[in-house]
Amino acid sequence: MNRSLAGDRTLSPSAAARASRQGGRWLLIAAIALSCGCATYSERVAEVRKEAGQGKYPVALDKINRVMGVRSAKDLPKSWKGDQPLTVLERSVLLQAMGEYELSLRDMSGAETELELLDLKTDTPGQIGKYVYSDSSQDYEASPTERLALNALNTANYLAVGNLSGAAVEARRFTNMRDYLDSIGLEAHGNFGAYLAGFTFERLGEGDRALRYYEEALEGGRLDSLAEPVSRLAASNPYRGPRLEELLAGSTYRAAGTAGPPTEILVVFPYGRVPHKVPKRIPIGAAVGLAGTWVTGNPAILERSLFKVVVYPELEPSRSRANKATLKIDGDSIPVELVSDLGAEITREYDEIKARILGAALTRMIARAAVAEGARVAGSQAAGGAGAVVGVLAAFAAEGSLVALDKPDTRSWTLLPCRVAIARTTVSPGKHDVSVRVPGVSETRSVTVDVPAGGFAVVVVTVPR
């Protein structure tokens, strides 16, 4: 029986060859697009994290300088656009870990003036979409926790070099940022920043202001290292807050009415690394369920999509092995207290906007699918009976190209310490041997400090491992 030409769906040899050639070109275009996407920020600094994780801070420093495009740690970037403020912050942590406090504070101060702040409350889905998918040509937007931690870590730098006036300026910047965040309804806890600000103003003789900061530092719970200074300051300064009252009620210390501040050593331990962002793929259905009402556009168009996954920036644990620290001064063990858990704060902030992040990712995916559908329709109109094949291949190629070029923004402060602990004790005037051990990474630091009568020494031991 002869087949009807109108009902015959078999391509002629010439049409099939033509479709094969056209389809091959589309698949080649898609393959090239899928293979040439630029490396994400987390990928570019992966070797830096690896070297830092092994305690090879000079090697990590050299690698981050290469990422920044500078010759040495003495150089600042010529341009502060894109992610340069962030790479400078990464370097500042390495410099602090190496005891290069002057260079570290220079880097932190420089980056601070260039950073944008990510508004977790009022940003629309469109703005969140720009945050999720902006590349290195866009300015980095720091989270509230990162922004407060910057001022707190820089206060530690100033104290480490004995610059009280610089520490006071940095403490005021910390206060200004904290107050601004409060004014727009953003929650960020700066307990260790408040502790260091209190110490700074206590040493400057501003006892009432110091007590106000110590009240804030106690927000995360009781800190035994503050019992003595709070009791001493409360004897001659009027400010009281509920946390200070509670600390005073449970303290056995009684101020002796001595003139002048005590001779003491303060040790600050920023250690570990906060979770960092990596690209993650999840099925479309799961993403729609998590995004909820933050999706704009018609998800039904995704039914034709070959790429039935959503790519977005997800937080990944840093797997830090530095999870505690021990301290000895002149051979005697000194209690160490956890003051801030920055890793938990970073995770809380991310969870707050995760639905909007997925909504933005799905919205962009819907836009890609619409482009692919247009390519399919255009291709299906090709002559010679090969239109359907060409249309499908054109849709796959168009969508694949857009997926490859639409990498999520995985920038974050990857070397930001996960936790900050503090130890504080009074000592006799003179030289003292300070020894810090971080058991999880078998790292030991030792330093000798000379503390004048009524003076202080601040030792900062940063272990981004």
Secondary structure by P-SEA (a helix, b strand, c coil): ccccccccccccaaaaaaaaaaaaaaaaaaaaaaccccccccccaaaaaaaaaacaaaaaaaaaaaaaccccccccccccccaaaaaaaaaaaaaaaacaaaaaaaaaaaaaacbbbbbcccccaaaaaaaacccccbbbbbcaaaaaaaaaaaaaaaaaaccaaaaaaaaaaaaaaaaaaaaabbbbbaaaaaaaaaaaaaaacaaaaaaaaaaaaacccccccaaaaaaaaaaccccccaaaaaaaaacccccccccccccbbbbbbbccccbbbbbbbbcaaaaaaaacccccccccccccccccbbbbbbbbbccccccbbbbbcccbbbbbbbcccaaaaaaaaaaacaaaaaaaaaaaaaaaaaaaaaaaaaaaaccccaaaaaaaaaaaaaaaaaaaacccccccccccccbbbbbbbbbcccbbbbbbbbccccbbbbbbbbbccccbbbbbbbbcc
